[in-house]
Amino acid sequence: MVSQKVTIKNPTGLHLRPAGNLCKEAMRFKCTITFSFRELTANAKSVLSVLSACAQCGDVIEFTCDGEDENEALKAIVEAVESGLGE
């Protein structure tokens, strides 16, 4: 299991389009990918779960990856968030 904190960069936070992009990136991997924000733990492979976190620009979330490709998944997810998730 590996984890890393990352700050949401895109100005509108994790609304539908970036949430979909995050899920699309997460679905490429076999491992379990979740993130924690406030008291919520969200499944990064579920758009509804990502949206329910209501993370905004500047919020810090912590991704956790667990499984056979966890290191690659964590690196890709963190890079995607830091690049603004296509926004």
Secondary structure, 3 states (H helix, E strand, C coil): CEEEEEECCCCCCCCHHHHHHHHHHHCCCCCEEEEEECCEEEECCCHHHHHHCCCCCCCEEEEEEECCCHHHHHHHHHHHHHCCCCC
